[in-house]
């Protein structure tokens, strides 16, 4: 599993980084597939975001950003984690909820 660090400070940059990383890992065209996101809640408060990229042949690639450790975990279509990115600064979640 690869690990890296990145500076992302807003939700739009987070989305772009996630789709770019998922697509690069499996050599997919960023504009060819749609991605959804779901805000994750803990005790009624946002604690992260679940991203799902719908690839070819009904394959799904996922990523989870969790704000407690401020990192993004990337998963392949079989559920294996292939990458982790730690973010340098906080990402504002209030617009996602």
HELIX and SHEET records of a PDB file:
HELIX    1   1 UNK A   11  UNK A   25  1                                  15    
HELIX    2   2 UNK A   56  UNK A   58  5                                   3    
SHEET    1   A 6 UNK A   2  UNK A   6  0                                        
SHEET    2   A 6 UNK A  81  UNK A  87  1                                        
SHEET    3   A 6 UNK A  71  UNK A  75 -1                                        
SHEET    4   A 6 UNK A  60  UNK A  66 -1                                        
SHEET    5   A 6 UNK A  45  UNK A  54 -1                                        
SHEET    6   A 6 UNK A  35  UNK A  42 -1                                        
END                                                                             
